[in-house]
Amino acid sequence: MAGARALGVGAAPELRPRARWSVDEAAAWGDRTGWLLGCNFTPSTASNQLELWQDAGIDGINIINQTIPGSYTDFIDGVLPELRKRGLAQTEYTPGTLREKLFGGGPHLPATHPAAAYRGAFAESSATAESRGTVAAR
């Protein structure tokens, strides 16, 4: 079984509903299960791990890819629905652009911003490129 544990295969985590583990309990669980590798996760086991991390106070993760776009679509189509079912991921988002959410106002730079002077500056060259077929039409 030691070889299987090295591959991240072994006993499933012993989850208790929202119970906080002591440092000794977490260390004992780590000793029993070994280091889990991400490549063997199913949506359920990945969600278990993320739930443990959230219970420990981690409030966000970064997702890295092994394949593009496969890794992201695997997470979005597999893990995210499981997290939403458990109430661990958002299901609805406030409408608007990131700029609107961070700074208020509209989806564009304010007219007083230096870059606003360039608004529309490339519209003619973009239209010319689209008519030549060198750029995909929007």
C-alpha positions as CSV (number, residue, x, y, z in Angstrom):
1,M,0.0,0.0,0.0
2,A,3.0,2.3,0.4
3,G,3.4,2.5,-3.3
4,A,-0.3,3.3,-3.8
5,R,-0.1,6.1,-1.1
6,A,2.9,7.6,-3.0
7,L,0.5,7.9,-6.0
8,G,-2.1,9.5,-3.8
9,V,-4.3,6.4,-3.6
10,G,-5.4,5.4,-0.2
11,A,-7.9,6.0,2.5
12,A,-10.3,8.7,1.8
13,P,-10.2,11.7,4.1
14,E,-12.3,11.3,7.2
15,L,-14.6,14.3,6.9
16,R,-16.7,15.6,9.7
17,P,-19.3,18.2,8.9
18,R,-17.6,21.5,9.6
19,A,-15.5,20.1,12.5
20,R,-12.3,22.0,13.1
21,W,-9.3,19.7,13.3
22,S,-6.6,20.2,15.9
23,V,-3.0,20.3,14.7
24,D,-2.4,16.8,16.0
25,E,-5.5,15.5,14.2
26,A,-4.4,17.1,10.9
27,A,-0.9,15.7,11.3
28,A,-2.2,12.2,12.1
29,W,-4.5,12.3,9.0
30,G,-1.5,13.4,6.9
31,D,0.6,10.5,8.3
32,R,-2.1,8.0,7.4
33,T,-2.9,9.2,3.9
34,G,0.4,10.5,2.6
35,W,0.8,13.3,0.1
36,L,-2.1,13.4,-2.4
37,L,-1.1,14.3,-6.0
38,G,-3.6,16.4,-8.0
39,C,-3.6,14.2,-11.1
40,N,-5.5,11.4,-9.3
41,F,-8.3,13.6,-8.1
42,T,-11.9,13.0,-9.0
43,P,-14.3,15.9,-8.7
44,S,-15.5,14.5,-5.3
45,T,-12.0,14.0,-3.9
46,A,-10.8,17.4,-5.2
47,S,-13.9,19.0,-3.5
48,N,-13.1,17.1,-0.3
49,Q,-9.6,18.6,-0.3
50,L,-10.8,22.1,-1.1
51,E,-13.4,21.8,1.7
52,L,-10.7,20.9,4.2
53,W,-8.6,23.8,3.1
54,Q,-11.6,26.2,3.4
55,D,-12.2,24.9,6.9
56,A,-8.6,25.6,7.7
57,G,-9.1,29.3,6.7
58,I,-7.9,29.3,3.0
59,D,-10.3,31.5,1.1
60,G,-9.2,31.1,-2.5
61,I,-7.1,29.0,-4.8
62,N,-5.2,29.4,-8.1
63,I,-5.8,26.8,-10.8
64,I,-2.8,25.9,-12.9
65,N,-3.1,23.9,-16.1
66,Q,-1.6,20.7,-17.3
67,T,-3.3,20.9,-20.6
68,I,-4.9,23.9,-22.3
69,P,-7.9,24.2,-22.2
70,G,-8.5,20.7,-20.7
71,S,-7.4,21.4,-17.2
72,Y,-9.7,24.4,-16.9
73,T,-12.7,22.8,-18.5
74,D,-12.1,19.7,-16.3
75,F,-12.3,21.9,-13.2
76,I,-15.3,24.0,-14.5
77,D,-17.3,21.0,-15.7
78,G,-16.3,18.6,-12.9
79,V,-15.2,20.2,-9.7
80,L,-17.1,23.4,-9.8
81,P,-20.6,21.8,-9.8
82,E,-19.6,19.6,-6.9
83,L,-18.4,22.7,-4.9
84,R,-21.6,24.5,-5.8
85,K,-23.7,21.6,-4.6
86,R,-21.8,21.8,-1.2
87,G,-22.3,25.6,-1.0
88,L,-18.5,26.2,-1.4
89,A,-18.6,28.2,-4.6
90,Q,-20.6,31.1,-5.9
91,T,-23.6,30.4,-8.2
92,E,-24.5,33.9,-9.1
93,Y,-22.3,37.0,-9.7
94,T,-23.0,40.7,-9.6
95,P,-23.5,42.0,-13.2
96,G,-21.0,44.4,-14.6
97,T,-17.3,44.6,-15.6
98,L,-14.4,44.3,-13.2
99,R,-13.8,48.0,-13.6
100,E,-17.4,48.7,-12.5
101,K,-17.1,46.4,-9.6
102,L,-13.8,47.9,-8.4
103,F,-14.2,51.6,-9.2
104,G,-17.9,52.1,-9.8
105,G,-19.1,54.2,-12.7
106,G,-19.4,52.7,-16.2
107,P,-17.6,50.0,-18.1
108,H,-15.2,52.5,-19.7
109,L,-12.4,54.7,-18.5
110,P,-13.7,58.1,-17.3
111,A,-13.2,61.0,-19.8
112,T,-10.6,62.6,-17.5
113,H,-8.3,59.5,-17.7
114,P,-5.3,60.1,-20.1
115,A,-6.0,57.0,-22.0
116,A,-9.6,58.1,-22.8
117,A,-8.0,60.4,-25.4
118,Y,-7.3,57.3,-27.5
119,R,-10.8,55.9,-27.4
120,G,-11.8,55.0,-31.0
121,A,-8.3,55.8,-32.3
122,F,-7.9,52.4,-33.8
123,A,-11.4,51.9,-35.1
124,E,-10.5,52.9,-38.7
125,S,-7.5,50.6,-38.9
126,S,-9.5,47.7,-37.3
127,A,-12.3,48.2,-39.9
128,T,-9.7,48.2,-42.7
129,A,-8.1,45.0,-41.4
130,E,-11.5,43.3,-41.1
131,S,-12.4,44.3,-44.7
132,R,-9.1,42.7,-45.9
133,G,-9.8,39.6,-43.9
134,T,-6.6,39.9,-41.9
135,V,-8.5,40.1,-38.6
136,A,-11.6,38.1,-37.6
137,A,-14.7,40.2,-37.6
138,R,-16.3,40.8,-34.2
